[in-house]
Amino acid sequence: MSTLTEIEAALPALTERELKQLAANVDRLFRERKGALIYQDAHGLETEADLLLAADRAFQEYDRTEESHANRPSR
């Protein structure tokens, strides 16, 4: 069994305090590794991948709206 599988299996049994401690440790590791961390607040981390996904969804929605108003496919 992998370490990740063992951690995931143990998560449901953790108390709220333990989950908060675990989350703080994971956040600290992200900061120490200076990965693609863009933003962090009380609600969690926002990564470059999160922002790219959100932008892609927004542009797709914009394209769908434009198509419906123009009665033609977007470019």
FIKOLZA-1660 file (N, C-alpha, C; in steps of 0.1 Angstrom, whole numbers, plus 5000, padded with zeros to 4 digits):
% residues 75
   i   px   py   pz ch aa at
   1 5008 4988 5000  A  M  N
   1 5000 5000 5000  A  M CA
   1 5009 5012 5000  A  M  C
   2 5005 5022 4992  A  S  N
   2 5013 5034 4991  A  S CA
   2 5011 5043 5003  A  S  C
   3 5020 5052 5005  A  T  N
   3 5019 5062 5016  A  T CA
   3 5006 5071 5014  A  T  C
   4 5004 5075 5001  A  L  N
   4 4993 5083 4998  A  L CA
   4 4980 5076 5001  A  L  C
   5 4979 5063 4997  A  T  N
   5 4967 5055 5000  A  T CA
   5 4964 5054 5015  A  T  C
   6 4975 5052 5022  A  E  N
   6 4974 5051 5037  A  E CA
   6 4969 5065 5043  A  E  C
   7 4974 5076 5038  A  I  N
   7 4970 5089 5043  A  I CA
   7 4955 5091 5040  A  I  C
   8 4951 5088 5027  A  E  N
   8 4937 5090 5023  A  E CA
   8 4928 5081 5031  A  E  C
   9 4932 5069 5035  A  A  N
   9 4924 5060 5043  A  A CA
   9 4922 5065 5057  A  A  C
  10 4932 5072 5062  A  A  N
  10 4932 5077 5076  A  A CA
  10 4924 5090 5077  A  A  C
  11 4922 5098 5067  A  L  N
  11 4916 5111 5068  A  L CA
  11 4902 5111 5074  A  L  C
  12 4893 5102 5071  A  P  N
  12 4880 5103 5077  A  P CA
  12 4880 5101 5092  A  P  C
  13 4890 5095 5098  A  A  N
  13 4890 5093 5112  A  A CA
  13 4896 5105 5120  A  A  C
  14 4902 5115 5113  A  L  N
  14 4908 5126 5119  A  L CA
  14 4898 5136 5125  A  L  C
  15 4902 5142 5136  A  T  N
  15 4893 5152 5142  A  T CA
  15 4894 5165 5134  A  T  C
  16 4886 5174 5137  A  E  N
  16 4887 5187 5130  A  E CA
  16 4900 5194 5133  A  E  C
  17 4905 5193 5145  A  R  N
  17 4917 5199 5149  A  R CA
  17 4929 5192 5142  A  R  C
  18 4928 5179 5140  A  E  N
  18 4939 5172 5133  A  E CA
  18 4939 5175 5118  A  E  C
  19 4926 5177 5112  A  L  N
  19 4925 5181 5098  A  L CA
  19 4931 5195 5096  A  L  C
  20 4928 5204 5105  A  K  N
  20 4934 5217 5104  A  K CA
  20 4949 5217 5105  A  K  C
  21 4954 5209 5114  A  Q  N
  21 4969 5208 5115  A  Q CA
  21 4975 5202 5102  A  Q  C
  22 4969 5192 5097  A  L  N
  22 4973 5186 5085  A  L CA
  22 4973 5196 5073  A  L  C
  23 4962 5203 5072  A  A  N
  23 4961 5213 5061  A  A CA
  23 4972 5224 5063  A  A  C
  24 4974 5228 5075  A  A  N
  24 4985 5238 5077  A  A CA
  24 4999 5232 5073  A  A  C
  25 5001 5220 5076  A  N  N
  25 5014 5214 5072  A  N CA
  25 5015 5213 5056  A  N  C
  26 5004 5209 5050  A  V  N
  26 5004 5208 5035  A  V CA
  26 5006 5222 5029  A  V  C
  27 5000 5232 5035  A  D  N
  27 5001 5246 5030  A  D CA
  27 5016 5250 5032  A  D  C
  28 5022 5247 5043  A  R  N
  28 5036 5251 5046  A  R CA
  28 5045 5244 5036  A  R  C
  29 5042 5231 5032  A  L  N
  29 5051 5225 5023  A  L CA
  29 5050 5231 5009  A  L  C
  30 5038 5235 5005  A  F  N
  30 5036 5242 4992  A  F CA
  30 5044 5255 4992  A  F  C
  31 5044 5262 5003  A  R  N
  31 5051 5275 5004  A  R CA
  31 5066 5272 5003  A  R  C
  32 5071 5262 5011  A  E  N
  32 5085 5259 5011  A  E CA
  32 5091 5255 4998  A  E  C
  33 5083 5248 4990  A  R  N
  33 5087 5243 4977  A  R CA
  33 5086 5253 4966  A  R  C
  34 5080 5264 4970  A  K  N
  34 5078 5276 4960  A  K CA
  34 5073 5271 4947  A  K  C
  35 5063 5263 4948  A  G  N
  35 5056 5258 4935  A  G CA
  35 5048 5269 4929  A  G  C
  36 5038 5265 4921  A  A  N
  36 5030 5274 4914  A  A CA
  36 5019 5280 4923  A  A  C
  37 5022 5283 4935  A  L  N
  37 5012 5288 4945  A  L CA
  37 5010 5303 4941  A  L  C
  38 4998 5306 4939  A  I  N
  38 4994 5320 4935  A  I CA
  38 4989 5328 4947  A  I  C
  39 4980 5321 4954  A  Y  N
  39 4972 5329 4964  A  Y CA
  39 4969 5319 4976  A  Y  C
  40 4969 5324 4988  A  Q  N
  40 4965 5316 4999  A  Q CA
  40 4958 5325 5009  A  Q  C
  41 4947 5320 5014  A  D  N
  41 4939 5327 5025  A  D CA
  41 4933 5317 5034  A  D  C
  42 4924 5321 5042  A  A  N
  42 4918 5313 5052  A  A CA
  42 4910 5301 5045  A  A  C
  43 4907 5302 5033  A  H  N
  43 4899 5292 5026  A  H CA
  43 4908 5282 5019  A  H  C
  44 4921 5284 5018  A  G  N
  44 4929 5275 5012  A  G CA
  44 4939 5281 5002  A  G  C
  45 4944 5272 4993  A  L  N
  45 4954 5276 4983  A  L CA
  45 4948 5278 4970  A  L  C
  46 4953 5286 4962  A  E  N
  46 4950 5288 4948  A  E CA
  46 4963 5286 4940  A  E  C
  47 4963 5277 4931  A  T  N
  47 4975 5274 4923  A  T CA
  47 4974 5280 4909  A  T  C
  48 4985 5279 4902  A  E  N
  48 4985 5284 4888  A  E CA
  48 4975 5275 4880  A  E  C
  49 4975 5262 4883  A  A  N
  49 4966 5253 4876  A  A CA
  49 4951 5256 4879  A  A  C
  50 4948 5260 4891  A  D  N
  50 4934 5264 4894  A  D CA
  50 4930 5276 4886  A  D  C
  51 4939 5286 4885  A  L  N
  51 4936 5298 4878  A  L CA
  51 4934 5295 4863  A  L  C
  52 4943 5287 4857  A  L  N
  52 4942 5283 4843  A  L CA
  52 4928 5276 4840  A  L  C
  53 4924 5267 4849  A  L  N
  53 4912 5260 4848  A  L CA
  53 4900 5270 4849  A  L  C
  54 4900 5279 4858  A  A  N
  54 4890 5289 4860  A  A CA
  54 4889 5298 4847  A  A  C
  55 4900 5302 4842  A  A  N
  55 4901 5311 4830  A  A CA
  55 4895 5303 4818  A  A  C
  56 4899 5291 4817  A  D  N
  56 4894 5283 4806  A  D CA
  56 4879 5281 4806  A  D  C
  57 4873 5279 4818  A  R  N
  57 4859 5278 4820  A  R CA
  57 4852 5291 4816  A  R  C
  58 4858 5302 4821  A  A  N
  58 4852 5315 4818  A  A CA
  58 4852 5318 4803  A  A  C
  59 4863 5315 4796  A  F  N
  59 4864 5317 4782  A  F CA
  59 4854 5308 4774  A  F  C
  60 4852 5296 4778  A  Q  N
  60 4843 5287 4772  A  Q CA
  60 4829 5292 4773  A  Q  C
  61 4825 5297 4785  A  E  N
  61 4812 5302 4788  A  E CA
  61 4810 5315 4779  A  E  C
  62 4820 5323 4778  A  Y  N
  62 4819 5335 4770  A  Y CA
  62 4817 5332 4756  A  Y  C
  63 4824 5322 4751  A  D  N
  63 4823 5317 4737  A  D CA
  63 4808 5312 4734  A  D  C
  64 4803 5304 4744  A  R  N
  64 4790 5299 4742  A  R CA
  64 4779 5310 4742  A  R  C
  65 4781 5320 4750  A  T  N
  65 4772 5332 4750  A  T CA
  65 4773 5339 4737  A  T  C
  66 4785 5342 4733  A  E  N
  66 4787 5349 4720  A  E CA
  66 4780 5341 4708  A  E  C
  67 4782 5328 4708  A  E  N
  67 4777 5320 4697  A  E CA
  67 4761 5321 4697  A  E  C
  68 4755 5320 4709  A  S  N
  68 4741 5321 4710  A  S CA
  68 4735 5334 4705  A  S  C
  69 4743 5345 4708  A  H  N
  69 4738 5358 4704  A  H CA
  69 4741 5361 4689  A  H  C
  70 4752 5356 4684  A  A  N
  70 4756 5358 4670  A  A CA
  70 4749 5348 4660  A  A  C
  71 4744 5338 4666  A  N  N
  71 4738 5327 4657  A  N CA
  71 4748 5321 4648  A  N  C
  72 4761 5320 4652  A  R  N
  72 4771 5314 4645  A  R CA
  72 4782 5309 4654  A  R  C
  73 4790 5300 4650  A  P  N
  73 4801 5295 4658  A  P CA
  73 4812 5305 4661  A  P  C
  74 4818 5305 4672  A  S  N
  74 4829 5314 4675  A  S CA
  74 4841 5310 4668  A  S  C
  75 4851 5319 4666  A  R  N
  75 4863 5316 4659  A  R CA
  75 4872 5306 4666  A  R  C
% end
